[in-house]
Amino acid sequence: MKVTDLKELLIRSLDKEDDAETIAGKLEEAGVTFRFSGGFREKILDRIYSSESSTFHEIEFVRGLNFVFYRIAVAGVAAIVVLLLTLFIVQDSFSLNSILGMGNSYDETIFCLLTGN
Amino acid sequence: MIKGSYRQKSEDELVKATLDGDKLAFGEIVTRYQNMVARTVKSMLGDSVFSEDIGQEVFIKLFYALSDFRGEAKLSTYIQKIAVNLTLNEIKRRKRFFSMFSQKGNNEMYEFEVADHETEEKKEASELVGKALMNLDPKFRIIVTMRMLHGYSTKETAELLGIPLGTVLSRLSRAQQQLKDILRKI
């Protein structure tokens, strides 16, 4: 198709009354086509199905991590409870001083202890 | 299942098989609609590796959205909508990032090169159309692409783009005027 004919066809394709489908067909016949490069299909399938298997591994890893975290959290909470109970038995209270290990000491005693006087 | 047998399958069968994990069924969907997507993406963004990436994104997005596909519209319409949305998003993104660096003067034209084609005449035809489209305002370009390259009616174009029919008609006549000016310069 000559360039002038092609230009005319392009302008006509936008006429509201004209059959757009027929003109699109004529343009395709004239060679107006846009295509992706070779191996396009394979690239997509590789991206989808390889990412699917990596997603599966990621999910498995997160599940494992959650399981380990759960175990550690339970053991941690148990240790804290035992510690608090021991503290209560030894110091006879749950005050901040007893938690910090200063249950029976006074500020002056600490001052003397630190300065050596 | 042998590859050839997928060609006989209907859209619904291919969708169902893909959802059941059949890789080749989805491959057949890509084969059937890749040229349609290429027409939308490349005519809007130019013939470059970026267009190939957007084309791949279209099918990847389709794959993950297939479970939501109810079959009320044709699969081709569904794919076309994804292609249009991703392409328009890419144009917006490019506009945001590159507008401050653009050196294009008022009389300068964007070029459009086609990598390879069957004959030199066909290559020239594609380049002429591509160049004309690339120099159109993007809001006209999408309507021209839908009508000129896909052959959609004005009603179908309005439905696909989610805009009123009146807007399509007015943009179409303004696009025609702009296209005439561009073709005169080429």
Interface residues (C-beta under 8 A of the other chain):
Chain A: M1 V3 L6 K7 L10 I11 S13 L14 D15 K16 A20 E21 T22 I23 A24 G25 L27 A30 G31 V32 T33 F34 R35 F36 S37 F40 R41 K43 I44 L45 R47 I48 Y49
Chain B: K23 F26 G27 V30 T31 Q34 N35 V37 A38 R39 V41 K42 S43 D47 E52 G55 Q56 F59 I60 F63 V114 A115 H117 E118 T119 E121 K122 K123 E124 A125 S126 L128 V129 G130 A132 V144 R147 M148 L149 H150 G151 Y152 S153 T154 L169 L172 S173 A175 Q176 L179 K180 L183 I186
